[in-house]
Amino acid sequence: MKIAKHSLFIILLVISVRIDAQESSVIRDSVKALIQNTDNLDFPTDERLTYGLRALYLARQLQNDSIELQAQSKLMNVYFDRQDFDAYISTNHQIALLSKKIKDSLRLGRALFALGYAYQMTQEIDSAYYNYSKSAQVFDAIKNNEELSYSLGNLSQIQFEGKDYFGAEENAVRALKAIENSDNTNDILDQKWILNTVLGNIANSLRNYNSAIEYHNRALEYGKDLGKTNDYDLYSLNNIAYAKRLQGNYEESKTIFAELLDTENLLEENPSFYALVAENLAYSTFLTGDFKENDIIELFKTSYAICDSIDDDFTKTGTVISWAKFNKGIGNKERAKKLAREAYGLAKNVESNEILLEAMLLLSELEDSEEGKAYLNEHIKLTDSLLQVERKVRNKFARIELETDRLAAENEQISRENLYLVILSIGLLLTAILVYVVISQRAKNRRLKLIQVQQKANEDIYNLLLQQQDKVEEARTAEKKRISEELHDGVLGRLFGTRLSLDSINFKDGKEAVLTRANYIAQLKNIEDDIRKISHELNTDFVAGSSFMDIVSELIENQTKAYGLSYSFNFTDDISWEVVPNKIKINLYRIIQESMQNIYKHAQAKTIEISISLENNVICLEITDDGKGFDTSRSKRGIGLKNMASRVDDVGGTIEFSSQIGTGTSVNVKIPYIHHTA
C-alpha cells in the first residue's frame, strides 16, 4: 500500500513538472509576442506602453533575467518616445542593475549612456556627467570605440557649456581618436562633424582662431561627404565665416555669409538658418566699414521678420543685439538703446547669458549715468557668477601645479641624499640577478644531466631485456637440439633394436620365445615412459620467455598505472619482431616511453591510445591523448620531442606531431619494415 502511494506521488510530481514546463513555454511565447508589439512603431504609444508593461510582468514571472532585460529595453524606448523622462530614467536604472547581474557590459554601457542623456535633457548636469563618464569607462573596457566616442563627445559638450574648455578639448580629441580607424558610415561621419565643430567652437572660445578655422574646415569636408540631407556643410561655412570675423578678416567673413545667403531654397528649407546668416552678413558688412546703411537695415529687418514668423526667439536675440550695436556704431543712440533693451529682455527669456552680458554692457554705455551704472553692476555680478566654475578649475590646476612643484623639490632632495643608497641597491640587484641566473643555469644543467642519465638507464634496462630474450631463445634452441638428439640416439635406437629382436623371434615357438617376447614388451613399456617424460618436458616452458610486444605491453601497463591514465593498446601480428633489428625495437620502445612521460608532465590527459600496425611494408606507431594540446606553430620543441625526432631519424623514419589547443595531441611515427634474412 505504501509503495502504491509513493508511486502515485512520483507520477503526480512528474505531471506537475510537465505542466510547469508547458506553462513556462506558453508564457515565454507570450512575452516574445508582447515585446514585438511594444517595438512596433505602427501602434500608438499608449498601446505600446500597455504591451510593454504586460511583457515585463510576464518576464518577471519567468524569473529569467535575460528575457526581463529584453522587455525593459523595449519599454525604455516607449518612455523615450513619450518624453516621459522620469519613467525613462527609472527603467534605465533597472536595465543597468540587470546588466551588471548577468555581466552584459554592452547593455550596461548603453543604459548608462541613456541615463546621461536623460539627465542632460532634464538639466541635471552633474548626474549627466557622472553617467556619461561611467558609460565611457564601460565602452573603453570592452573596446567598443564607436560608442566610447559618443560618450566622450557628450562629456565634451557638457564641459564646453560649463566653460571647462581644456577638459572639453581633451575629451573631444579622445572621442575623435576612438573612431579614427572606423569605416566612414553616415553615423561615423556625423560624429566626426560634431566633434570637429565642438573643437572649432572651443578654439574660438580660447581665441585660437586659426585652429578654429582649421577644425571647421575639417568639419566642412565631413559635411560634404554626408550630402545635403542635414545642411552640415552650410553650418560649417557659417562657423568658418564667424571665426574669420572674430579674427578680424571682415571681408572674407562677409563674402562667405553672402554666398551662404544665396544658397538655393535656403529660406524655404531652413528659415531659421537663413535668418542667422542674414544677421551675420549684416553685421560683418558693417564691420568692413564699406557699406550702405539701408542694405544693412534691410538684412536686419529680414532676419527679424523671419524669426517672428517661426517663433525663433533665440536667433531673434542675436539679431536684435547685433542690430543694436550697428545703430550705436552709426550714431543712432535712441534706436540702439531701444534694441538693446529688447535684446536684454529676450536674452533673459531664452537664458542666453552671453547675449545678456552684451546687452548689459551696451546699455551701460547708452543709458544715463545712474541707470547705466545699474546695468554695469548687473553685468559685473553675472560675470562673476559665470566665472565661478572657471575659477574653480583654474584653482584646481594651480593647486596641482603647486603640489607637483613641491613634490619635485622633495624628490630632488631625497635623490641627492640617497644617491649612494640607490647605487648600492642597483649593485645588489645586479648581483642577485647574476646569482639567480647562475643557480638557475646550474639547476637546468643538473636536470638535463639527470634526464640524460635516466634515458641511458632506460636504454640499458631495455638492452638487458633484449639480451635476456636472446638468451631465452638460445636456451630454447639448445633444448630443442638436446631433445632431438635424445629422441634420435636414445628412443629411436632402442625402438629399432627392439623391432629387429621381435622380428627375429616371429618364427620361434615355445616357452623361451614367450619369455623373450615378454622381455621386449617390457622394453617397449620403458621406451613409452621415456617418450612421455620428453613430452612432459616439452610441454613445460622451462624459461619465462617474452616477445617484444610483451615487453612493450608491460611498459605501457606499468607507466599508465603510475601516471593514473586509462589506455588502449592495439598491435598487429603481421610484424615478425624476431627478425626486426634491435636498433629499431629500442628506438620504438624509447619513443613510446618518452611520449607517455610528456603526456604525464604536460598534457593533463586522462586517456591514451597506442597502436602499432604494418602498412605498405612500413611500421606505423600512433600515440594519441585527450590532453590540453599545444600550438605546434608557436611552441618550441623541448628535449623530449627533439630526442624522439632524433631517434626516428636515426632509423630512417619520419615523425609528425599533430595538436591544437584543447583537442589533444597525436604522434605519428613511420619506420621502414627492415628485417634480417636467414
Secondary structure, DSSP 4 states (H G I P E B T S, - for coil): -HHHHHHHHHHHHHHHHHHHHHHHHHHHHHHHHHHHHHT-TTS-HHHHHHHHHHHHHHHHHHT-HHHHHHHHHHHHHHHHHTT-HHHHHHHHHHHHHHHHHTT-HHHHHHHHHHHHHHHHHTT-HHHHHHHHHHHHHHHHHTT-HHHHHHHHHHHHHHHHHTT-HHHHHHHHHHHHHHTTTS---HHHHHHHHHHHHHHHHHHHHTT-HHHHHHHHHHHHHHHHHH-TTS-HHHHHHHHHHHHHHHHT-HHHHHHHHHHHHTSTTHHHH-HHHHHHHHHHHHHHHHHHS---HHHHHHHHHHHHHHHHHHT-HHHHHHHHHHHHHHHHHTT-HHHHHHHHHHHHHHHHHHT-HHHHHHHHHHHHHHS-HHHHHHHHHHHHHHHHHHTHHHHHHHHHHHHHHHHHHHHHHHHHHHHHHTHHHHHHHHHHHHHHHHHHHHHHHHHHHHHHHHHHHHHHHHHHHHHHHHHHHHHHHHHHHHHHHHHHHIIIIIIHHHHHHHHHHHHHTTT--SHHHHHHHHHHHHHHHHHHHHHHHHHHHHHS-SS----HHHHHHHHHHHHHHHHT-EEEEEE-S---GGGS-HHHHHHHHHHHHHHHHHIIIII--SEEEEEEEEETTEEEEEEEE-S----TTTSPP-HHHHHHHHHHHHTT-EEEEEE-TTS-EEEEEEEE------
